[in-house]
Amino acid sequence: MTPQTFRKQKREPVFAQREVRITNRLGLHARPAAQFVKCVRSFRSEIWIVNEGKKYSADSLIDVLRANLDCGATATLEAYGADAEEAVDRLGELLAEFHEHDET
């Protein structure tokens, strides 16, 4: 394998961000937060939640809960790494799915 081929196969780290809105009527409480963290941990990128000027580690359940994301809250997902764009897209979709499975 030539160095040029190796560079093409190795994805360069990128920065991606996406604004999200919490639509689950109960907010991002313990159960969906745990699912969110599990999904975050499936990516290689470092991922954060930015809310009200504070940055929280998205791979920590405690930090996700500390972000205090109630229904209607908006936050920004930030990711840095080889799969950053894929990560923020999938996590944004996951947060929207929580609304679809809202408990009655």
RODO-2510 file (C-alpha; in nm, 4 decimals, decimal comma):
residues 104
     n   res          X          Y          Z
     1     m     0,0000     0,0000     0,0000
     2     t     0,1403     0,3372    -0,0976
     3     p     0,1312     0,6344     0,1422
     4     q    -0,1157     0,8098    -0,0890
     5     t    -0,3543     0,5135    -0,0818
     6     f    -0,3268     0,4966     0,2959
     7     r    -0,4129     0,8679     0,3272
     8     k    -0,7214     0,8229     0,1104
     9     q    -0,8434     0,5360     0,3269
    10     k    -0,7817     0,7193     0,6519
    11     r    -1,0495     0,9803     0,7048
    12     e    -0,9274     1,3175     0,8228
    13     p    -1,0913     1,4526     1,1386
    14     v    -1,3644     1,7045     1,0740
    15     f    -1,5734     1,9339     1,2887
    16     a    -1,9508     1,9183     1,2557
    17     q    -2,2331     2,0800     1,4443
    18     r    -2,6100     2,0711     1,4336
    19     e    -2,8751     2,2588     1,6234
    20     v    -3,1401     2,0329     1,7733
    21     r    -3,4706     2,0915     1,9470
    22     i    -3,6035     1,8617     2,2167
    23     t    -3,9603     1,7659     2,1273
    24     n    -4,0235     1,4804     2,3718
    25     r    -4,2804     1,6187     2,6162
    26     l    -4,0773     1,4822     2,9083
    27     g    -3,7526     1,6264     2,7773
    28     l    -3,4307     1,4309     2,7653
    29     h    -3,4949     1,2400     3,0881
    30     a    -3,3082     0,9308     3,2121
    31     r    -3,4297     0,6625     2,9697
    32     p    -3,3856     0,8536     2,6422
    33     a    -3,0661     1,0116     2,7763
    34     a    -2,9229     0,6629     2,8326
    35     q    -3,0178     0,5637     2,4758
    36     f    -2,8611     0,8851     2,3487
    37     v    -2,5328     0,8170     2,5339
    38     k    -2,5267     0,4597     2,4040
    39     c    -2,5583     0,5924     2,0486
    40     v    -2,2883     0,8553     2,1128
    41     r    -2,0481     0,5833     2,2262
    42     s    -2,0906     0,4012     1,8940
    43     f    -1,9006     0,6828     1,7181
    44     r    -1,5275     0,7463     1,7250
    45     s    -1,5652     1,1253     1,7322
    46     e    -1,5657     1,3369     2,0450
    47     i    -1,9187     1,4708     2,0855
    48     w    -2,0530     1,7512     2,3028
    49     i    -2,3845     1,9150     2,3788
    50     v    -2,3710     2,2939     2,3991
    51     n    -2,6599     2,4493     2,5893
    52     e    -2,6879     2,8014     2,7296
    53     g    -2,3176     2,8653     2,6765
    54     k    -2,2044     2,5516     2,8599
    55     k    -2,0456     2,2457     2,7010
    56     y    -2,1355     1,8948     2,8197
    57     s    -1,9730     1,5650     2,7232
    58     a    -2,2308     1,3681     2,5239
    59     d    -2,0795     1,0332     2,6236
    60     s    -2,1487     1,0935     2,9931
    61     l    -2,5003     1,0227     3,1187
    62     i    -2,4436     1,2603     3,4093
    63     d    -2,3396     1,5421     3,1742
    64     v    -2,6327     1,4797     2,9388
    65     l    -2,8734     1,5027     3,2323
    66     r    -2,6914     1,8125     3,3643
    67     a    -2,7533     1,9821     3,0278
    68     n    -3,1153     2,0091     3,1473
    69     l    -3,2805     1,9598     2,8089
    70     d    -3,6503     1,9999     2,8741
    71     c    -3,9216     1,9897     2,6094
    72     g    -3,8785     2,2836     2,3730
    73     a    -3,5125     2,3375     2,4588
    74     t    -3,2652     2,3933     2,1792
    75     a    -2,9022     2,2898     2,1963
    76     t    -2,6118     2,2391     1,9610
    77     l    -2,4454     1,9052     1,9018
    78     e    -2,0759     1,9396     1,8219
    79     a    -1,8500     1,6595     1,7074
    80     y    -1,4865     1,6354     1,6116
    81     g    -1,3453     1,3267     1,4439
    82     a    -1,3529     1,1075     1,1382
    83     d    -1,7265     1,0347     1,1673
    84     a    -1,8367     1,3734     1,3054
    85     e    -2,0910     1,4540     1,0336
    86     e    -2,2477     1,1094     1,0533
    87     a    -2,2611     1,1388     1,4333
    88     v    -2,4457     1,4714     1,4525
    89     d    -2,6886     1,3607     1,1807
    90     r    -2,7727     1,0313     1,3531
    91     l    -2,7984     1,1880     1,6976
    92     g    -3,0299     1,4586     1,5642
    93     e    -3,2495     1,1881     1,4119
    94     l    -3,2474     0,9950     1,7394
    95     l    -3,3670     1,2984     1,9344
    96     a    -3,6528     1,3412     1,6846
    97     e    -3,7425     0,9718     1,7255
    98     f    -3,7875     1,0248     2,0993
    99     h    -4,0819     1,2523     2,0143
   100     e    -4,2375     0,9817     1,7992
   101     h    -4,2184     0,7360     2,0897
   102     d    -4,3346     0,9911     2,3470
   103     e    -4,4957     0,8256     2,6470
   104     t    -4,8633     0,9062     2,6983
***
